[in-house]
């Protein structure tokens, strides 16, 4: 049987729009947020989603291919919008 150890702590918080989440800090100082999965449509889908700033996630090799592609598209679209036409 696996033994568990405390690796961080979390605090209940709320956005200005009233959306609840957990703000967490791991023992190494890494910050993350835990949100209820608003896209859950089946029992096998996770109840919560974890997120953290992109740079930290990238260093830890936690950025999914989907997010990499989405962020690249967003960056490309932002560059196009910034062009003075």
Steps between C-alpha positions, in 0.01 A plus 500: 500500500631846411578752770385856449677815616388862502648680197319833531187680613198674350259779578139542388465814292245664274537702182338843467229325299429268795663186357656287775843335472792381711825697493782260583868521580729199488789462744748613233309828454320399181156664484198335341125543478240224523168557324182295474484341154220691328522271195427174685237306309579143610595326825842411357585869448700665781318705763778761519762658275840630618670801345817702551691771319629398159872550572493272806293236321741513206805454729330200662402362155130510591364699203273283285531500120147645488603799716824552305301520175228719655755746642688515169172578319411767757846656465475499120153658513625767745787586266260538208269725706793721600590583140402860413271480195 
